[in-house]
Amino acid sequence: MIVLISIPGILGHLHPVIVHLPIGILLLACLFELISMRPRYEKLQPAVSPMLFMGAMGSVMSCISGYFLSLSGEYDGSLVASHQWAGIATAAVALLYVFLRNKVAIPLRLSVAVIVCGLITFTGHLGGSLTHGSDYLAAGWTDVGGSTVKRAPIPVIEEAAVYADLVQPVLAEKCYNCHGAGKQKGKLRLDQPDFILKGGESGNTILWGKAAESEMISRMLLPVNDDDHMPPREKPQLTAAEVELLKWWINSGNNFTQKVKELPSDEKMKHILLALQSGDNGSTTALAADKIIPEAPVDAADAVAVDKLKKAGVMIVPVERNSNYLSANFVTAANGADSIIALLSPLKKQLVWLKLDNAGITDESLSLIGDFPSLRKLQLSNTAITDKGLSKLQSLPELQSLNLVGTGVTAKGLQVLQQSKTLRSLYLYKSNVKKEDYAGIKKMFPKVDVDSGNYVVPTFMTDTTVVTGKK
Amino acid sequence: MTQKELHNQRLVREAQAAVLRMHTRRHFIKESAMGLGALAIGSLLGGCMGKSGNNVTSGVEFDPARPLLPKAPPFAGRAKSVIYLHMAGAPSQLELFDYKPELMKMDGQDCPPSLLAGKQFAFITGVPKMLGPQAKFSQHGQSGAWISEHLPHFSTLADEVCFLKAVKTDQFNHAPAQLLMHTGSARLGRPSMGSWVTYGLGTENQNLPGYVVLTSGGNFPDAGKSVWGSGFLPSVYQGVQCRSEGDPVLFINNPDGMSRDLRKASIDAINEANQQEYTTYQDPEILSRISQYEMAFRMQITAPEVMNINDEPAYIHEMYGTKPGKATFANNALLARKLVEKGVRYVQLFDWGWDAHGDNESNSLNIGIINKYRSIDKAMTALLLDLKQRGLLEETLVVWGGEFGRTPMMENRNGLQNPFKGRDHHTEAFTIWMAGGGVKKGFSYGETDEIGYYATSGSVEAFDIQATILDRLGFDHETFTYPFQGRPFRLTDVGGRVINEILA
């Protein structure tokens, strides 16, 4: 393999390395020049000339490397031009200063030193604007709280324009800095539809209708530590909801004008759109329905209560590390469950998953857990629960999954759960629900995945016969 | 002591004194500086060595006295348990899931040289003939997945599973390929995925092992027991092989004349001795040993109960197609469901006998392997449906696959035509499916070219599958590490990408 080494390329990329050297040396030389006027620092006088010389040479090198870097075309033309001329001016003044220093009067010398300092500051600021974006310095003053942007709510989401009202703000916040008017890293510019269509140097920036294959999305989905991941790991990242939004937009085809209501949206997308309507960029609640644990923080559970349960053989485990939300599993405490279930009460705010399968519990004990505010998944299979117990569960505000396999509940008893807005899956295998009731139940719970079980895998002739080579 | 010896001794002492005199203060300071530097570098490098990084790197709390207690994953996982169905010997993707009508047209023709250039096969030499699909395919379900006639039951679940059709490996022999798939390394010595998972999550039922291995098909996988070994992880995390024939675990029943009380007394005595040993030496492995004895004692009651499939109703046996008292895939599938129901974290099934070379009748695609299809089709279909109706599928990740795929060419062992239809080992592309715990339903990711030789899109490898399984359980495969020999190790080594495309 032949490696093409481009000297201008290398020199160009050395610009950030080289540039800081003359800045430091020249500033120090000027400082020495000024303070050596005082008798106390007189001795610094001889150091000024060689330092100025080094600084001036360094600034010439910076100009050369900077010129090569500007050839890469990744930066905004007008800003580069001012930076370039300011840099050349700095180098020129520094050179003049070096060669004429001993031929001019002291007041002029001192004013030149001040001018050099001013030029360095100005050039440096322009350079900083090029690499970090022109709002970089100001952002440090105005936005102390970090990058969580709360967008203005959108009054009627259906009427919002997909690109202009939803997509563009995301691109502006997370992408324009490097792919905007100021800078075009990878020759990609995303701040206007024409530029987006043109794409960047790796091509396929957007493949309409194929979000997953589009460079834009596939890079966002790479692991954050991947060198090709976008935005780069040190920059603010897109939220999951924002990525979903971009995917949705790309999959809708070449579209810069359509409104939200003109595009088909599935359940997940509806959640995200609703969040955007309320001004949430998805960092907090948009995908909450997708998350399996509640987002709101909760206090740590009472350690004594947890300990008591553990001693009784109940497995109490946080749902995730560093979370106060808990799961409880009675698999090794099934026999005495009815007597220890009351111990759960102090954990009512923290309990998200509760597994009571095969536990010897009665309808009575369900009244204890009927008001657990965070409970999302309740597994009661093969217990003596009946409709009476079920009626205690109607007020569980977060319940998503309810397992009633092998219990005594009937279709009539399930009616109390109709009010639940959160319920998503209901398991009724081997319960007292009759076959003919399922049509009604499915009508009762249009949004719930009702599993009736009783699946049969028929036995075919081929299942029991063996193929042999002999005819 | 003779005069001479005395003299010699004096000479030595004199020389030593001379050396010491040479050692000036200047030397001392100079050497001290070096020594301090060495000390400094030692402390700087200290972070890379020994156990100092233990809990910092992986965040997994390891309590040697109770190594299997359940632990929270770094983030809430979509799956709590894994059932991994491994078809040892590598089933043919071209007869089951990867439908290639173009290959049929090439049936019997010489293999184009472009497919052979620079390639090494396990058995193919010279120019083999192409072999068309040995099955009829049709589309199933809303997703329109192509599934062959060999899986009439499983094809009804087309909308429940997620296919990965372009899995790639770099090992073309069974043992290394199986090790790579389960331990992340083709060489011996790394912990298996089940060990990593039980190390990271513990297990919910303290009366049963957290990681159970069940084998069928008459043989162990070629990689041997290392494929469920714990490698450098504490040995309590290795897979516990249970048998579906006879005693579930060897010697689990007390021998004649040994009552449970006596057993208890002897275990208490052994543990007492171990406890004294621990007080003296403070070796945490001793605590693990004590807890293992205690668990074994509890298991004597619970394991035979869980491992006994006879208490399942007849219609369940009918559904799985079990054969009582035999070590069949169907029996193991039913056991897998029972174990997961009881809170076992990781159940690994190996079914041997899929190596379809076609050099004899039993491993030929047109005879023997058809019987293998029949032995798993009903059982794995029943397993998925049974987990589903019990509400367990949403928290259990089921994975099915082999260690590699099979070539689109017919095998020509030793340059001769094999007597039966068979295919050689193929590393470029094969099919694995997943179902349940947080993966998309009725979805297919990855495609192969028109003869199923190379992946054309969505190529994934063993590391990616491991990363995805760990992700569904709540781990970031890059930060889930264990310190060993001076550096943190992880299951996916330096590779792996979570296959985001298939996550639900």
Interface residues (C-beta under 8 A of the other chain):
Chain A: A212 E213 L221 L222 P223 N225 K291 I292 I293 M315 V317 P318 V319 E320 R321 S323 N329 V331 T332 D357 Q379 S381 S401 N403 V405 S425 Y427 Y429 D451 S452 G453 N454 Y455 V456 V457 P458 T459 F460 T462 D463 T464 T465 V466 V467 T468 G469
Chain B: G59 P70 K71 A72 P73 P74 F75 A76 G77 R78 P152 H153 E204 N205 Q206 N207 E318 M319 Y320 G321 E341 K342 G343 E361 S364 I367 G368 I370 N371 R374 D377 K378 T381 A382 L385 D386 K388 Q389 R390 G391 E394 F420 S457 G474 E478 R497 V498 N500 E501
